[in-house]
Amino acid sequence: MSGILKYQQFFERFQPDSRVLDVGCGVGDLTARIARKVPQGFVLGTDLQCGDLTRAARRYPCARYPNLRFLCADARTLRLPEEPFDFAVSRCCLHFVRWPGNSFPAIARNLKAGGCMHVWFYGYGHCRQIEDCLRTLISRMEWFPYFRNFQPSWYFVSPAACQPWLCQAGFVARQLELQEDTVNFPNREVFLQWLRWAWGSYWERVPQSRLAAFQDSFLELYGDTKSYRARKVWLVVEAVKK
């Protein structure tokens, strides 16, 4: 079963009148699915990318989803005017927070006592082969000038690193583990398209005129050109607010 299907299994715990906070909701596809699960409840999707929220509001308007709202907000500083939520969920977001646990106090602040946080974000070892190849590539003289002072915009942490953050935020962990999810790509072009999206902070450093050479050099390092795949590693956290 894919990671996204495993993540959505948690939605079965929602009651028709549950209040759900979705942190890092993006364009709102999963947020709208949650709203359909809680017809007498309320769902708030938050994200720091206001452009994504504009698209989300257009795709899922209030006329069709009266129990759904979107708000531009930072996961690290959430202080919402709404009454506390029963559940807080997040997928593919918190690895962009420096460090991911910095978002836990803000999430706890907006949960009821006994409320549940269920979050999936990329964890320690995520796409290690890809990241190792990219780090090797940008250290070469040919590419290094484009990557002076480069710092990745993601933080892949371990369960052990998360435990103190949960305690400090007033959570009791129910589940705290790494889960693997291998994605296979049908061909070279689809793989490269995904790389440009998922690892865009590398690609955007390279001039357009040199992108083809950069990609060819990466694939040469990557080696296995007969099977394009990525080994995702998710850090799955389920915790209850004291």
Residue frames relative to the residue before (quaternion, step in Angstrom):
aa qw qx qy qz dx dy dz
M 1.0000 0.0000 0.0000 0.0000 0.00 0.00 0.00
S 0.4715 -0.6925 0.4699 0.2783 3.58 -0.88 0.94
G 0.6801 -0.5132 0.3478 0.3912 3.54 -1.28 0.45
I 0.6728 0.5060 -0.3179 0.4362 3.58 0.89 -0.87
L 0.6420 0.5044 -0.3332 0.4716 3.61 1.04 -0.66
K 0.6254 0.5189 -0.3370 0.4755 3.59 1.03 -0.74
Y 0.6346 0.5351 -0.3243 0.4536 3.56 0.98 -0.85
Q 0.7071 0.4768 -0.2687 0.4476 3.58 0.88 -0.93
Q 0.4883 0.6482 -0.4441 0.3797 3.61 1.19 -0.20
F 0.5918 0.5875 -0.3589 0.4193 3.57 1.13 -0.64
F 0.5791 0.6193 -0.3742 0.3758 3.60 1.11 -0.65
E 0.5683 0.6114 -0.3860 0.3926 3.59 1.18 -0.46
R 0.6088 0.5655 -0.3556 0.4280 3.60 1.21 -0.30
F 0.5394 0.6345 -0.4110 0.3708 3.58 1.17 -0.36
Q 0.3133 -0.7085 0.5998 0.2002 3.53 -1.17 0.70
P 0.6736 -0.5146 0.3249 0.4194 3.63 -1.12 0.45
D 0.7627 0.3393 -0.1933 0.5156 3.61 1.13 -0.61
S 0.3340 0.7655 -0.4930 0.2438 3.62 1.20 0.36
R 0.2854 -0.6996 0.6270 0.1897 3.51 -1.30 0.58
V 0.0469 -0.8340 0.5473 -0.0520 3.57 -0.59 1.21
L 0.1904 -0.7547 0.6215 0.0890 3.56 -0.99 0.95
D 0.1186 -0.7837 0.6082 0.0434 3.59 -0.78 1.06
V 0.1651 -0.8151 0.5532 0.0480 3.58 -0.39 1.29
G 0.8060 0.1292 -0.1386 0.5608 3.56 -0.67 1.11
C 0.1602 0.8655 -0.4609 0.1136 3.55 0.99 0.90
G 0.3357 -0.7623 0.5002 0.2367 3.62 1.19 -0.27
V 0.8044 -0.2446 0.1971 0.5043 3.57 -0.92 -0.93
G 0.6213 -0.6623 0.2948 0.2974 3.57 1.23 0.43
D 0.3615 0.7614 -0.4906 0.2213 3.62 1.17 0.12
L 0.7205 0.4105 -0.2510 0.4994 3.59 0.81 -0.98
T 0.5925 0.5728 -0.3626 0.4350 3.58 1.10 -0.64
A 0.6552 0.4941 -0.3058 0.4827 3.57 0.99 -0.83
R 0.6195 0.5315 -0.3486 0.4606 3.59 1.04 -0.68
I 0.6253 0.5194 -0.3327 0.4781 3.58 1.04 -0.75
A 0.6375 0.5442 -0.3311 0.4333 3.59 0.93 -0.89
R 0.6492 0.5071 -0.3219 0.4666 3.58 1.05 -0.69
K 0.6323 0.5374 -0.3244 0.4540 3.58 1.21 -0.51
V 0.7776 0.2835 -0.1308 0.5457 3.61 1.14 -0.59
P 0.0545 -0.8681 0.4917 0.0411 3.63 0.66 1.07
Q 0.7301 0.3575 -0.2357 0.5325 3.61 1.14 -0.52
G 0.6062 0.5645 -0.3459 0.4407 3.56 1.29 0.08
F 0.4161 -0.6711 0.5470 0.2780 3.55 -1.23 -0.59
V 0.0949 -0.7843 0.6123 0.0309 3.57 -1.05 0.85
L 0.0785 -0.7753 0.6258 0.0326 3.56 -0.95 0.94
G 0.1478 -0.7781 0.6069 0.0661 3.56 -0.77 1.07
T 0.0615 -0.8022 0.5937 0.0154 3.58 -0.80 1.00
D 0.0860 0.7703 -0.6283 0.0666 3.54 -1.18 0.64
L 0.4753 -0.6718 0.4917 0.2845 3.56 -1.21 0.53
Q 0.6412 0.4991 -0.3163 0.4896 3.58 1.27 -0.34
C 0.2678 -0.8156 0.4918 0.1455 3.55 -0.06 1.30
G 0.5837 0.5784 -0.3739 0.4301 3.60 1.13 -0.52
D 0.6351 0.5131 -0.3237 0.4781 3.57 1.03 -0.78
L 0.6657 0.5083 -0.3098 0.4501 3.58 0.97 -0.83
T 0.5982 0.5469 -0.3609 0.4615 3.58 1.09 -0.62
R 0.6568 0.4884 -0.3028 0.4882 3.58 0.99 -0.85
A 0.6315 0.5395 -0.3356 0.4445 3.59 1.00 -0.83
A 0.6756 0.4986 -0.3003 0.4525 3.59 0.89 -0.91
R 0.6455 0.5091 -0.3203 0.4707 3.58 1.10 -0.65
R 0.6894 0.4812 -0.2814 0.4626 3.57 0.99 -0.84
Y 0.7966 0.1827 -0.0671 0.5723 3.57 1.06 -0.76
P 0.0396 -0.8588 0.5109 0.0018 3.60 0.53 1.18
C 0.6630 -0.5257 0.3683 0.3853 3.55 -1.27 0.50
A 0.5917 0.5898 -0.3742 0.4027 3.59 1.04 -0.66
R 0.7453 0.3596 -0.2037 0.5232 3.59 1.08 -0.72
Y 0.7758 0.2082 -0.1022 0.5868 3.59 1.18 -0.59
P 0.0793 -0.8565 0.5084 0.0413 3.61 0.43 1.17
N 0.6982 0.4496 -0.2704 0.4871 3.61 1.21 -0.36
L 0.6443 0.5113 -0.3020 0.4819 3.58 1.28 0.30
R 0.0243 0.7759 -0.6293 0.0367 3.55 -0.99 0.95
F 0.2258 -0.7489 0.6073 0.1394 3.54 -1.30 0.49
L 0.0409 -0.8028 0.5942 -0.0257 3.56 -1.06 0.83
C 0.3701 -0.7030 0.5619 0.2306 3.58 -0.96 0.88
A 0.2487 0.7674 -0.5435 0.2322 3.58 -0.48 1.20
D 0.4639 -0.6661 0.5246 0.2567 3.54 -1.26 0.62
A 0.4973 -0.6850 0.4491 0.2862 3.59 -0.79 1.03
R 0.6684 0.5257 -0.3039 0.4295 3.59 1.13 -0.59
T 0.7924 0.2978 -0.1281 0.5167 3.59 1.16 -0.50
L 0.2446 0.8046 -0.5149 0.1666 3.60 1.19 0.37
R 0.1532 0.7355 -0.6480 0.1249 3.54 -0.87 1.06
L 0.0411 -0.8765 0.4783 -0.0350 3.50 0.32 1.36
P 0.4943 -0.6781 0.4580 0.2932 3.59 -1.05 0.74
E 0.5568 0.6249 -0.3926 0.3813 3.58 1.19 -0.43
E 0.5938 -0.5259 0.4475 0.4130 3.56 -1.24 0.32
P 0.6661 -0.5394 0.3213 0.4027 3.61 -1.12 0.59
F 0.4500 -0.7005 0.5054 0.2267 3.53 -1.26 0.61
D 0.5141 -0.6234 0.4989 0.3133 3.55 -1.30 0.47
F 0.7998 0.0992 -0.0012 0.5920 3.55 1.05 -0.86
A 0.0842 -0.7356 0.6658 0.0918 3.53 -1.29 0.55
V 0.0349 -0.8010 0.5973 -0.0174 3.57 -0.80 1.02
S 0.0441 0.7797 -0.6241 0.0263 3.53 -1.24 0.44
R 0.0160 -0.7920 0.6103 -0.0071 3.55 -1.02 0.83
C 0.8674 0.0474 -0.0492 0.4930 3.53 -1.01 0.95
C 0.5679 0.6033 -0.3784 0.4128 3.58 0.98 0.81
L 0.7543 0.4844 -0.2641 0.3559 3.57 0.54 -1.18
H 0.5464 0.5913 -0.4260 0.4128 3.63 1.16 -0.18
F 0.6117 0.5277 -0.3581 0.4681 3.60 1.26 -0.12
V 0.5832 0.5600 -0.3703 0.4573 3.59 1.30 -0.10
R 0.2531 -0.7582 0.5830 0.1455 3.57 -0.93 0.88
W 0.5680 -0.5008 -0.5932 0.2734 1.81 -0.39 2.44
P 0.7003 -0.5030 0.2699 0.4286 3.64 -1.09 0.51
G 0.6499 0.5478 -0.3181 0.4199 3.59 1.01 -0.79
N 0.5256 0.6362 -0.4119 0.3865 3.59 1.23 -0.26
S 0.6444 0.5141 -0.3247 0.4636 3.57 1.22 -0.31
F 0.5375 0.6730 -0.4009 0.3121 3.61 1.15 -0.47
P 0.6528 0.5043 -0.3535 0.4410 3.69 0.83 -0.74
A 0.6561 0.5065 -0.3200 0.4590 3.60 0.98 -0.78
I 0.6342 0.5077 -0.3323 0.4792 3.59 1.03 -0.74
A 0.6503 0.5216 -0.3166 0.4527 3.59 0.93 -0.90
R 0.6260 0.5674 -0.3327 0.4190 3.58 1.00 -0.83
N 0.7537 0.3861 -0.1972 0.4938 3.57 1.12 -0.65
L 0.5857 0.5427 -0.3711 0.4741 3.57 1.32 0.31
K 0.5118 -0.5922 0.5184 0.3444 3.54 -1.23 0.48
A 0.5814 -0.5036 0.4756 0.4268 3.56 -1.27 0.27
G 0.7776 0.2482 -0.2216 0.5335 3.57 -0.75 1.07
G 0.4780 0.6676 -0.4338 0.3710 3.57 1.30 -0.01
C 0.3616 -0.7666 0.5081 0.1528 3.55 -1.14 0.69
M 0.1899 -0.7443 0.6324 0.1002 3.56 -1.05 0.92
H 0.0116 0.7786 -0.6261 0.0397 3.56 -0.87 1.00
V 0.1183 0.8187 -0.5443 0.1396 3.58 -0.30 1.25
W 0.1369 -0.7456 0.6485 0.0691 3.52 -1.21 0.76
F 0.1855 0.7552 -0.6190 0.1096 3.56 -0.86 0.94
Y 0.6457 -0.5467 0.3554 0.3974 3.56 -1.20 0.49
G 0.1744 -0.8223 0.5400 0.0423 3.54 -0.87 1.04
Y 0.7994 -0.3217 0.2280 0.4533 3.50 -1.41 -0.08
G 0.7910 0.2719 -0.2323 0.4964 3.56 -0.80 1.06
H 0.4032 0.7343 -0.4691 0.2797 3.58 1.27 0.00
C 0.8526 -0.0878 0.0209 0.5146 3.56 -0.86 1.08
R 0.0846 0.8564 -0.5067 0.0520 3.57 0.99 0.83
Q 0.6389 0.5279 -0.3488 0.4375 3.61 0.91 -0.80
I 0.6586 0.5013 -0.3083 0.4690 3.58 0.96 -0.85
E 0.6852 0.4844 -0.2976 0.4554 3.57 0.83 -0.94
D 0.6339 0.5248 -0.3359 0.4582 3.60 0.98 -0.77
C 0.6473 0.5129 -0.3179 0.4657 3.60 0.98 -0.83
L 0.6644 0.5029 -0.3063 0.4603 3.57 0.92 -0.87
R 0.6587 0.5016 -0.3186 0.4615 3.60 0.92 -0.82
T 0.6335 0.5138 -0.3271 0.4771 3.58 1.04 -0.77
L 0.6650 0.5289 -0.3053 0.4300 3.56 0.90 -0.95
I 0.7345 0.4344 -0.2634 0.4499 3.60 0.76 -0.96
S 0.5928 0.5529 -0.3782 0.4469 3.59 1.24 -0.14
R 0.5491 0.6174 -0.3969 0.3997 3.59 1.23 -0.26
M 0.6395 -0.5723 0.3615 0.3645 3.53 -1.10 0.79
E 0.6273 0.5739 -0.3361 0.4051 3.58 1.00 -0.81
W 0.8021 0.3002 -0.1262 0.5005 3.59 1.00 -0.87
F 0.4984 0.7036 -0.4153 0.2900 3.57 1.17 -0.47
P 0.6326 0.5546 -0.3685 0.3957 3.68 0.86 -0.75
Y 0.6608 0.4997 -0.3154 0.4628 3.61 1.12 -0.54
F 0.7597 0.3859 -0.1843 0.4899 3.58 1.22 -0.37
R 0.2513 0.7580 -0.5552 0.2324 3.59 1.08 0.64
N 0.8493 0.0847 -0.1077 0.5098 3.56 -0.98 0.97
F 0.3384 0.7542 -0.5005 0.2574 3.58 1.17 0.48
Q 0.0159 -0.7682 0.6399 -0.0099 3.54 -1.03 0.92
P 0.4569 -0.6766 0.4924 0.3017 3.61 -0.76 0.93
S 0.3995 -0.7294 0.5108 0.2178 3.57 -1.15 0.63
W 0.6707 0.4413 -0.3043 0.5128 3.59 1.19 0.45
Y 0.2060 -0.7698 0.5998 0.0722 3.53 -1.26 0.56
F 0.1126 -0.8104 0.5748 0.0115 3.55 -0.34 1.31
V 0.0176 -0.8412 0.5384 -0.0474 3.57 -0.31 1.25
S 0.5140 -0.6500 0.4850 0.2794 3.54 -1.34 0.36
P 0.6555 -0.4801 0.3868 0.4361 3.60 -1.25 0.20
A 0.6324 0.5477 -0.3370 0.4319 3.60 0.98 -0.81
A 0.6497 0.5121 -0.3185 0.4627 3.57 1.05 -0.73
C 0.6677 0.5296 -0.2951 0.4320 3.58 1.09 -0.70
Q 0.5726 0.6490 -0.3828 0.3231 3.59 1.01 -0.76
P 0.6874 0.4605 -0.3122 0.4669 3.67 0.78 -0.86
W 0.6212 0.5422 -0.3511 0.4436 3.61 1.02 -0.71
L 0.6437 0.5186 -0.3235 0.4605 3.58 0.98 -0.83
C 0.6598 0.5096 -0.3108 0.4565 3.59 0.89 -0.90
Q 0.6719 0.5073 -0.2968 0.4506 3.56 0.91 -0.92
A 0.6955 0.4609 -0.2675 0.4819 3.58 1.12 -0.65
G 0.5479 -0.6423 0.3890 0.3687 3.59 1.26 -0.07
F 0.5010 0.6346 -0.4314 0.4003 3.56 1.15 0.63
V 0.2239 -0.7034 0.6511 0.1762 3.52 -1.33 0.46
A 0.3700 -0.7627 0.4905 0.2021 3.58 -0.61 1.14
R 0.1950 -0.7497 0.6231 0.1076 3.53 -1.07 0.88
Q 0.7800 0.0230 0.0139 0.6252 3.56 1.11 -0.74
L 0.1285 0.7675 -0.6130 0.1367 3.55 -0.86 1.00
E 0.3756 0.7343 -0.4659 0.3203 3.56 0.05 1.29
L 0.4500 -0.6459 0.5448 0.2890 3.52 -1.34 0.37
Q 0.0463 -0.7792 0.6248 0.0180 3.56 -1.05 0.82
E 0.3152 -0.7634 0.5390 0.1656 3.56 -0.97 0.90
D 0.0259 -0.7735 0.6328 -0.0253 3.53 -1.17 0.73
T 0.1469 -0.8178 0.5535 0.0574 3.60 -0.30 1.26
V 0.1523 -0.7790 0.6057 0.0550 3.55 -0.87 1.04
N 0.1777 -0.7810 0.5932 0.0807 3.57 -0.85 1.03
F 0.2186 -0.7781 0.5801 0.1015 3.55 -0.95 0.93
P 0.5292 -0.6980 0.3815 0.2954 3.60 -0.85 0.92
N 0.8176 -0.0217 0.0470 0.5735 3.59 1.07 -0.61
R 0.7524 -0.4152 0.2893 0.4217 3.52 -1.39 0.15
E 0.6949 0.5026 -0.2929 0.4227 3.58 0.79 -1.00
V 0.6523 0.4973 -0.3178 0.4756 3.59 0.97 -0.81
F 0.6238 0.5335 -0.3289 0.4670 3.59 1.05 -0.78
L 0.6805 0.4807 -0.2924 0.4694 3.58 0.88 -0.92
Q 0.6130 0.5447 -0.3461 0.4559 3.57 1.03 -0.74
W 0.6607 0.4905 -0.3028 0.4808 3.57 0.96 -0.87
L 0.6333 0.5330 -0.3353 0.4499 3.61 0.96 -0.79
R 0.6574 0.5143 -0.3129 0.4532 3.58 0.93 -0.89
W 0.6726 0.4695 -0.2923 0.4917 3.57 1.14 -0.65
A 0.7591 0.4216 -0.2223 0.4433 3.58 0.69 -1.10
W 0.7790 0.2402 -0.1188 0.5669 3.60 1.11 -0.68
G 0.1405 0.8718 -0.4596 0.0948 3.52 1.18 0.71
S 0.5937 0.5835 -0.3858 0.3978 3.61 1.07 -0.54
Y 0.6050 0.4969 -0.3590 0.5082 3.61 1.24 -0.30
W 0.7014 0.4983 -0.2864 0.4215 3.56 0.72 -1.07
E 0.6767 0.5198 -0.3120 0.4177 3.58 0.94 -0.81
R 0.5918 0.5714 -0.3625 0.4380 3.60 1.25 -0.22
V 0.6806 0.5010 -0.2755 0.4582 3.57 1.18 -0.56
P 0.4893 -0.6592 0.4745 0.3178 3.63 -0.84 0.90
Q 0.6331 -0.5640 0.3791 0.3706 3.55 -1.10 0.73
S 0.6611 0.5360 -0.3070 0.4260 3.57 0.98 -0.84
R 0.7446 0.3873 -0.2126 0.5004 3.60 1.21 -0.40
L 0.4027 0.7520 -0.4536 0.2580 3.58 1.27 -0.04
A 0.6492 0.5263 -0.3331 0.4366 3.60 0.88 -0.87
A 0.6649 0.4895 -0.3019 0.4766 3.59 0.95 -0.86
F 0.6278 0.5370 -0.3318 0.4555 3.59 1.03 -0.78
Q 0.6754 0.4926 -0.2884 0.4670 3.56 0.94 -0.91
D 0.6403 0.5183 -0.3277 0.4626 3.58 0.97 -0.81
S 0.6543 0.5094 -0.3096 0.4653 3.59 1.00 -0.85
F 0.6284 0.5260 -0.3365 0.4639 3.57 1.03 -0.75
L 0.6887 0.4857 -0.2948 0.4504 3.59 0.81 -0.97
E 0.6028 0.5489 -0.3557 0.4571 3.57 1.10 -0.64
L 0.6643 0.4797 -0.2917 0.4935 3.58 1.03 -0.81
Y 0.6388 0.5571 -0.3200 0.4234 3.55 0.97 -0.91
G 0.3373 -0.8281 0.3976 0.2057 3.54 1.23 -0.60
D 0.7995 0.3045 -0.1711 0.4886 3.59 0.45 -1.16
T 0.0253 -0.8422 0.5380 -0.0242 3.58 0.10 1.27
K 0.5860 0.5667 -0.3839 0.4336 3.59 1.25 0.06
S 0.7805 0.1830 -0.0934 0.5904 3.56 1.23 -0.43
Y 0.1154 -0.8046 0.5817 0.0302 3.56 -0.18 1.28
R 0.2026 0.7864 -0.5530 0.1866 3.56 -0.50 1.17
A 0.1812 -0.7490 0.6242 0.1287 3.52 -1.31 0.34
R 0.2440 -0.7612 0.5847 0.1383 3.56 -0.90 0.95
K 0.1580 -0.8002 0.5760 0.0551 3.53 -0.14 1.32
V 0.1150 -0.7576 0.6379 0.0769 3.53 -1.17 0.69
W 0.1584 -0.7984 0.5788 0.0488 3.55 -0.60 1.21
L 0.2358 -0.6947 0.6521 0.1914 3.53 -1.20 0.64
V 0.1439 -0.8060 0.5736 0.0268 3.54 -0.51 1.26
V 0.0163 -0.8034 0.5931 -0.0504 3.54 -0.69 1.16
E 0.0549 0.7389 -0.6710 0.0289 3.53 -0.92 0.99
A 0.1097 0.8019 -0.5715 0.1350 3.57 -0.71 1.09
V 0.3023 -0.7495 0.5691 0.1520 3.54 -1.17 0.70
K 0.4375 -0.6873 0.5157 0.2649 3.56 -0.99 0.86
K 0.4771 -0.6781 0.4818 0.2835 3.56 -0.88 0.97
